[in-house]
């Protein structure tokens, strides 16, 4: 999507178009590398993180590839502020660490209260596209153009800037250990690299709560993954991280 937008402007974005990445601190390291490459080769990318003012009010902080959090710090601040863990019923992650963070930035830096959000939803993502069409401040050029998953794969196939996620790449996207991912995906991630569970395990222990009560905690998932035990706790829930 970004490449097509750049093409439509002759390779240079006008001043009123900003590319923003909101970091949770729990992305796969290849995601950070990918965004860094985009910023170097295509166009400037603004890196933002959720933070709190000295008075404890939600705000943003502008970071960079070099200074961005890698240990879940923005997420930890959000949980400390809300005093509870996000869960499938109360999905506070996207609203606070992404949507609200961008709002704080746009209002503080540009004095803007209205702008258009451009989302990379594809044409076959019909439910998400239909829901987002109800919002007046959202554009979805890929869905409008009829672009599909196959079109995206074809574009990136062999491209030098491609996102180089291992395994089945999509299971490592967004927050690697996201509680909305399927149990099977989390087990696969743990077998590949259990270090991705460190923050999730420590956060559950520190708060004395769990991200989900309908399946084992992260420490147990990690242990089960290395016992080669098979469990089925249902399918992945759509996390709406781009909505």
Secondary structure, DSSP 8 states (H G I E B T S, - for coil): -HHHHHHHTTT---TT---EEEE-S-S-HHHHHHHHHHHHHT---EEEEEEE-TTS-EEEEEE-TTTS-SSSHHHHHHHHHHTS---SS--HHHIIIIIHHHHHHHHHHH--S---EE----TT-HHHHHHHTT-TTEE-HHHHHT--HHHHHHHHTT-TT-----SSGGGGSSSTT-TTS-HHHHHHHHHH-GGGGHHHHHHHHHHT--S-SSS--HHHHHHHHTTT------------TT-
